[in-house]
């Protein structure tokens, strides 16, 4: 193995064999915000062969405090996070096989990725997507590593199908993180620690050191210097709809209707238009020009400023409306502009 990985190969539990396994591995990272940036960079530098990276958002100035892959230029250009990440990751390691998806992850998408991955790493910010990942993980027998952080605290746990309880089983005991980064903020070290713990579990799994995997949910708070390991081996719902004997994988089988419009953070709503009536970038540009909406078009999206709100339509028809505080308000604006 080349000099590049010499210090990692020296680390006994990895060694040459572990390094070769990493090179042959395929990892899917769901989300490319703070956690996703840190995880993608660490796994890229560690020599993971193939990475699939999914994110639906673009870079904004308020991301730069903690989302380590992005620059001021990315924010000025409102570059999609996966596009900015791709530039940076390929600059770090040119032989990385990287596949990016500028999409809202749905059931079909997560199933496709689970089927070709050795591991899924959670870098999302919501329970709905984690339930989706959990279903796909159990259905395809692919482990996933849960990670969440807010304020100065974080939680990490590796879910291994057939060995650990599943995420749905553990929902009642997971430390409540009802707050979000949009409401109570976050300091970057909380991100770094969470991502580091997740990446360590990833390296263990991918290098074949399965006996070293964490068996307890780890919770830490960097500000009040506390940490807690919660044993969960006995917590298993015998009738779990994901890992029980009559599994139906509810999240994978929900219709897309529920994700038609969702609140993203504190003041943005995402709308997924009816697939039978898609909106193209050309449509948005045309409507925007009619409304004199200060149209800005890039290869990835069209931005409009309508009725004091910022709307961003992506190439796949997904619409983000900023400056609205609930789904109904977002829906109303969508219909006002696009009929
Ligand atoms: Zn379960």
Boltz pocket constraint, residues with backbone or C-beta under 6 A from the ligand:
constraints:
  - pocket:
      binder: B
      contacts: [[A, 165], [A, 166], [A, 167], [A, 168], [A, 169], [A, 170], [A, 237], [A, 240], [A, 241], [A, 242], [A, 243], [A, 244]]
      max_distance: 6.0
